Amino acid sequence: MDRSRLRVRVALGGTIAAVVAVAVVASPDVVLARAAWLVADPVRLIFASIALAAVRPLLAWPTTLLAVLLGYGLGLAGFPLALALVTLTSVPPFLLARRYGRVGELADAGEAFVDHTGGVRSVVASRLVPAPSDVVSVAAGIAGVRLSTFLLGTAIGEIPWVVAGVLAGASAESLVASDVLDVFDLRVVVAAGATAALLVGPTAYEWYCDRYGDEAGERTDGANDSGVDR
């Protein structure tokens, strides 16, 4: 194995192990326990939220924590900042995956899917699905989505989750970890999932038929050309 690739894999493995270790020790409760102190000063809350957005990918915390915290401290006025931070905090895992993960059939299939459905549309739809934010970011990076497209699609697709998070925080008398999970209200999940299906459902079906239908046809033609009678 090439030494440079070996070093990259060792570095990635060490980073993942460190993230897992920190995530086990730390939890969103660490921030939420100090929420009252943070929101006592709006300036302090804003700077703390920016700092949290910067380190959040390393802690593997949910992005909705930012929306809940800013909703708790600023109410609905916290929505613009929350959306901006949720979008920006998704960039590091995306760039990492785009730099090192674009290899193999998965990357080829993802790139073909994005080319067929459109970059912004595919990112918006993937954000609407109630999946872990960092998983979506990594998938977009592997598929080779451009950074500008990723940022725009993320900002649009995260709107319902950020709104739900801000509302959950604004309506809470005190913050606990369960407030982050309250964002995933069944009505929001169903509405977001249905919107995602409408956005990419027809084009995803066309992409699947074109990609795998052609492959099946090629295999059949190859078998017939080799003299195999079916």
C-alpha positions as CSV (number, residue, x, y, z in Angstrom):
1,M,0.0,0.0,0.0
2,D,1.2,3.5,-0.8
3,R,2.7,5.2,2.3
4,S,0.8,8.4,1.7
5,R,-2.5,6.5,1.6
6,L,-1.6,4.6,4.7
7,R,-0.9,7.8,6.6
8,V,-4.2,9.2,5.5
9,R,-6.1,6.1,6.6
10,V,-4.2,6.1,10.0
11,A,-5.0,9.8,10.5
12,L,-8.7,9.3,9.6
13,G,-8.9,6.3,11.9
14,G,-7.3,8.3,14.8
15,T,-9.6,11.2,14.2
16,I,-12.7,8.9,14.2
17,A,-11.5,7.2,17.4
18,A,-11.0,10.6,19.0
19,V,-14.4,11.8,18.0
20,V,-16.1,8.7,19.4
21,A,-14.2,9.0,22.6
22,V,-15.2,12.7,23.1
23,A,-18.8,12.0,22.1
24,V,-19.0,9.3,24.8
25,V,-17.6,11.5,27.5
26,A,-19.4,14.8,26.4
27,S,-23.0,15.2,25.5
28,P,-25.3,18.1,24.6
29,D,-26.3,18.2,28.3
30,V,-22.9,19.9,28.9
31,V,-24.1,22.9,26.9
32,L,-27.8,22.8,28.0
33,A,-26.8,22.7,31.7
34,R,-25.3,26.2,31.2
35,A,-28.1,27.5,29.0
36,A,-29.4,29.9,31.6
37,W,-26.0,31.5,32.0
38,L,-25.5,31.7,28.3
39,V,-28.8,33.4,27.4
40,A,-28.4,35.9,30.2
41,D,-26.2,37.9,27.8
42,P,-27.2,37.9,24.1
43,V,-23.6,38.7,23.0
44,R,-22.3,35.8,25.1
45,L,-24.9,33.5,23.6
46,I,-24.0,34.5,20.0
47,F,-20.3,34.0,20.5
48,A,-20.9,30.7,22.4
49,S,-23.1,29.5,19.5
50,I,-20.5,30.3,16.9
51,A,-17.8,28.5,19.0
52,L,-20.2,25.5,19.4
53,A,-20.8,25.4,15.6
54,A,-17.1,25.3,15.0
55,V,-16.4,22.3,17.3
56,R,-19.8,20.5,16.8
57,P,-18.6,18.2,14.0
58,L,-15.8,16.9,16.3
59,L,-18.3,16.1,19.0
60,A,-20.8,14.5,16.6
61,W,-23.6,16.5,18.3
62,P,-26.9,17.1,16.4
63,T,-27.0,20.4,14.5
64,T,-30.5,21.1,15.9
65,L,-28.8,21.8,19.2
66,L,-27.8,25.2,17.8
67,A,-31.3,26.0,16.8
68,V,-32.8,25.0,20.1
69,L,-30.2,27.0,22.1
70,L,-30.7,30.1,20.0
71,G,-34.4,29.8,20.1
72,Y,-34.2,29.5,23.9
73,G,-32.1,32.7,24.1
74,L,-33.4,34.8,21.3
75,G,-36.8,33.5,20.4
76,L,-37.8,33.6,16.7
77,A,-35.2,36.3,16.2
78,G,-32.6,33.6,16.5
79,F,-33.7,31.8,13.3
80,P,-31.4,33.6,10.8
81,L,-28.3,33.0,12.9
82,A,-29.3,29.4,13.7
83,L,-29.8,28.6,10.0
84,A,-26.4,30.1,9.1
85,L,-24.6,28.2,11.8
86,V,-26.4,24.9,11.0
87,T,-25.4,25.3,7.4
88,L,-21.7,26.2,8.1
89,T,-21.2,23.5,10.8
90,S,-22.1,20.9,8.1
91,V,-19.1,22.0,5.9
92,P,-16.2,20.2,7.6
93,P,-17.5,16.6,7.2
94,F,-18.6,17.4,3.7
95,L,-15.1,18.7,2.7
96,L,-13.4,15.7,4.4
97,A,-15.6,13.3,2.5
98,R,-15.1,15.2,-0.8
99,R,-11.4,15.1,-0.4
100,Y,-10.9,11.5,0.7
101,G,-14.1,9.6,-0.1
102,R,-14.6,10.0,-3.8
103,V,-13.5,6.5,-4.7
104,G,-15.3,3.3,-5.6
105,E,-18.8,2.4,-7.0
106,L,-20.6,4.3,-4.3
107,A,-19.0,7.6,-5.3
108,D,-19.7,6.9,-9.0
109,A,-23.4,6.1,-8.3
110,G,-23.8,9.1,-6.1
111,E,-22.2,11.4,-8.7
112,A,-24.5,10.0,-11.4
113,F,-27.5,10.4,-9.2
114,V,-26.6,14.1,-8.5
115,D,-26.0,14.7,-12.2
116,H,-29.4,13.3,-13.0
117,T,-31.5,15.0,-10.3
118,G,-29.6,18.2,-10.0
119,G,-27.2,19.2,-7.2
120,V,-29.3,21.7,-5.3
121,R,-32.5,19.5,-5.5
122,S,-30.7,16.4,-4.3
123,V,-29.1,18.2,-1.4
124,V,-32.4,19.8,-0.4
125,A,-34.2,16.5,-0.5
126,S,-31.5,14.7,1.5
127,R,-31.7,17.4,4.2
128,L,-35.4,17.1,4.4
129,V,-35.1,13.4,5.3
130,P,-34.8,13.0,9.1
131,A,-31.3,11.5,8.9
132,P,-28.2,12.5,10.9
133,S,-26.9,15.7,9.4
134,D,-23.3,14.6,9.2
135,V,-24.3,11.4,7.3
136,V,-26.0,13.6,4.7
137,S,-23.0,15.9,4.5
138,V,-20.6,13.0,4.0
139,A,-22.9,11.5,1.3
140,A,-22.9,14.8,-0.5
141,G,-19.1,15.0,-0.3
142,I,-18.7,11.4,-1.7
143,A,-21.1,12.3,-4.5
144,G,-18.8,15.2,-5.5
145,V,-21.4,18.0,-5.0
146,R,-19.8,21.5,-5.4
147,L,-19.4,23.5,-2.2
148,S,-21.6,26.4,-3.4
149,T,-24.4,23.9,-4.3
150,F,-24.0,22.1,-1.0
151,L,-24.3,25.3,1.0
152,L,-27.4,26.5,-0.9
153,G,-29.1,23.1,-0.7
154,T,-28.3,22.7,3.0
155,A,-29.6,26.2,3.8
156,I,-32.9,25.4,2.0
157,G,-33.3,21.9,3.3
158,E,-32.6,22.7,6.9
159,I,-35.3,25.4,7.1
160,P,-38.0,23.2,8.6
161,W,-35.7,21.6,11.1
162,V,-34.2,24.9,12.2
163,V,-37.7,26.4,12.5
164,A,-38.8,23.5,14.6
165,G,-35.7,23.8,16.8
166,V,-36.1,27.5,17.3
167,L,-39.7,27.0,18.3
168,A,-38.9,24.2,20.6
169,G,-36.2,26.3,22.4
170,A,-38.5,29.4,22.5
171,S,-41.3,27.5,24.1
172,A,-39.1,25.8,26.7
173,E,-38.9,27.1,30.3
174,S,-35.5,25.3,30.8
175,L,-33.5,23.2,28.4
176,V,-32.8,19.5,28.6
177,A,-31.6,17.0,26.0
178,S,-35.1,15.9,25.2
179,D,-35.8,19.3,23.7
180,V,-33.4,18.5,20.9
181,L,-35.5,15.4,20.1
182,D,-38.7,17.4,20.2
183,V,-37.7,18.9,16.9
184,F,-38.5,15.6,15.2
185,D,-42.3,16.0,15.7
186,L,-44.1,13.4,13.7
187,R,-46.0,16.0,11.7
188,V,-42.7,17.7,10.7
189,V,-41.1,14.4,9.8
190,V,-44.0,13.3,7.6
191,A,-44.3,16.7,5.9
192,A,-40.5,16.9,5.3
193,G,-40.3,13.3,4.0
194,A,-43.2,13.8,1.7
195,T,-41.6,17.0,0.3
196,A,-38.4,15.1,-0.3
197,A,-40.2,12.3,-2.1
198,L,-41.9,14.8,-4.4
199,L,-38.6,16.6,-5.1
200,V,-36.6,13.6,-6.2
201,G,-39.0,10.6,-6.4
202,P,-39.7,10.8,-10.2
203,T,-36.2,11.7,-11.2
204,A,-34.7,9.1,-8.9
205,Y,-36.8,6.4,-10.5
206,E,-35.7,7.5,-13.9
207,W,-32.1,7.5,-12.8
208,Y,-32.5,4.0,-11.4
209,C,-34.1,2.6,-14.6
210,D,-31.5,4.3,-16.8
211,R,-28.5,3.2,-14.8
212,Y,-29.5,-0.4,-13.8
213,G,-31.7,-1.0,-16.8
214,D,-28.9,-0.3,-19.2
215,E,-26.5,-2.5,-17.1
216,A,-29.0,-5.4,-17.3
217,G,-29.4,-4.9,-21.0
218,E,-25.6,-5.0,-21.5
219,R,-25.3,-8.2,-19.6
220,T,-28.1,-9.8,-21.7
221,D,-26.5,-8.7,-24.9
222,G,-23.1,-10.0,-23.8
223,A,-24.6,-13.4,-22.9
224,N,-26.3,-13.6,-26.3
225,D,-23.1,-12.6,-28.2
226,S,-21.2,-15.3,-26.4
227,G,-23.5,-17.9,-27.9
228,V,-25.5,-18.6,-24.9
229,D,-29.1,-19.5,-25.9
230,R,-31.8,-18.5,-23.4
